[in-house]
């Protein structure tokens, strides 16, 4: 995965100094048992730091390209013509890469030309809809009826729904984004995708990147760990499954791979459950800059269940909770996503520099790193839990070799899960039972005995298939190749923990007494109600909050100059994690904003509702809800406010009874569309407190022509 641009840290995030970060990662941040690292592993790991490529969804930059034409101007930079794609200028050829892929038999001879030619083509554009099922279905209708239907027939053929994705909420446009950017036919659809991405309703994500979370089988209430989470697209999928009313059917289901509606009879007709979302997603990344990007992405998910942490995944610290007796015990996660750093040769269609930089050393150096991350993940996994191991590499050294080594060490306590019947429309190849290895000198070796003595420290026995490979069922792994469905390449393996790992029998996870670690300099998270009970009483009375609402799950950042400007809500499990682990886990972000302090003196309550957290706790609010007509809601969204004189008599009568302050505005469409907005009832107007991007989203849901749907520039969010 490529390095990502630095993003602003969420308001709830502590300010983490980079110098502190660099020192801390080298010291004892982890409660994971320290294991000895061999010299050869350390040597390979050092080299890996120079070669890691990570899967990212960021667009390629329009960079200046150096094109040497003579001895005298070889180093001169020439601006390339913007009409000439970078793909056309680059020499896409790497004989060593071609030789290696052929030598291991990844691609059949009759498919080689199609595979190699497609590898040189730009990657298609792909995206998926995110959020609760009610909103997803509405947005899917808008895409079909107002954007795809408006395309010419030939252009529409380029837009394909990803049929294996649950409820067909994902699309692949078989056109590179640079070409799409210049196409008049796609202008409105492209603007729609960009705007909906900004408002968090669409995730632009590579097709193969969507695969691991759907095999993870996340259920509401699960505790999930994403060990290498940045930039956050897979984390977003996990959150959708954790807190939404949409999950993926398990293998035992008659409709395996299809969506399952888990809405219960307790769910009201508007589709929002009165119970607050519960569960836990720990999204971790080693680099602080990528954590900031991850925080920015997760902020759009509007989830109280997510914590962003900053640790080396191979030394991920144990996370503790208190039991009924008040004793600390460690969390064992129900699901873990282990999408490890890799050489990234599966991303060569978008990371074009790999044509020049690919080298077999990259995979050999990364194997020990990937092995240690997988081992730590299995240690933190609960018995009966599921772990996904995935890479964007085609190389068996980073895939099958890592799994064979781990399965042999775990001695039947971990097994590969057979997923061959799930998502049959997803074309993939089984795991390989035998493979060759290419050394840095370009020579290919069939087994370790053939490796010269001077290379055996670099090309190790563990990198080859073991003698018992048949017994390990390594063919249950899945490898997606580019030429199968016009995608990138990806490797996925589903593992299930059947029993405690052999080395855990001597150091069981449960009941370990943890010692506090280094405290990080940041404004501490404190309970809002405990810190300011008088203000909470005012808020509770004004918004008529239900007495059963768990106020102890509200937090503020104490110590900053802008003390308690925002109030954040977290799930029950996240609250317990915050209370037990602030001194031992580097927490970058947690919670979703539900209240914001205002400067308005005319209201008896100094706080207003925040749009981003409204849907989570709205059923616990008794504050007035003002239902407007389509014409009224259009005026509110387009102008940012609506005057009392523009309201129909029925609405005006309701508004007159509402005190000055925060109010919920509701729209219900006859055919079922419904949404709620946060607003402010002033002396003569109702003002919308929704960000510009989100207002545009609701305007599109109201099926207003995009050319006339320009929200007011002033965003009060």
Secondary structure by P-SEA (a helix, b strand, c coil): cccccccccccccccccaaaaaaaaacccccccbbbbcaaaaaaaaaaaabbbbbccccccccbbbbbccccccccccccccccccccccccccaaaaaaaaaaccccccaaaaaaaaaabbbbbbbbbbccaaaaaaaaaaaaccccccccaaaaaaccccccccccccccccccaaaaaacccaaaaaaaaaaaaaacccccccccccccccccccccccccccccccccaaaaaaaaaacccbbbbccccccccbbbbcccccccccccccccbbbbbbbbbccaaaaaaaaaaacccccccbbbbbcccccccbbbbbccccbbbbbbccbbbccccccccccccccccccccccaaaaaaaaaaaaaaaaaaaaaccccbbbbbbbccccccccaaaaaaaaaaacccbbbbbccccccccccccccccccccccccccccccccccccccccccccccccccccccccccbbbbcccccccccbbbbbbbbccccccccccccccccccccccccccbbbbcccccaaaaaaaaaaaccccccccccccccccccccccbbbbbcaaaaaaaacccccccccbbbbbcbbbbccccccccbbbbcccccccccccccbbbbbcaaaaaaaaaccccccccccaaaaaaaaaccccbbbbbbbccccccbbbbbbbcccbbbbcccaaaaaaaaaaaccccccccccccccc
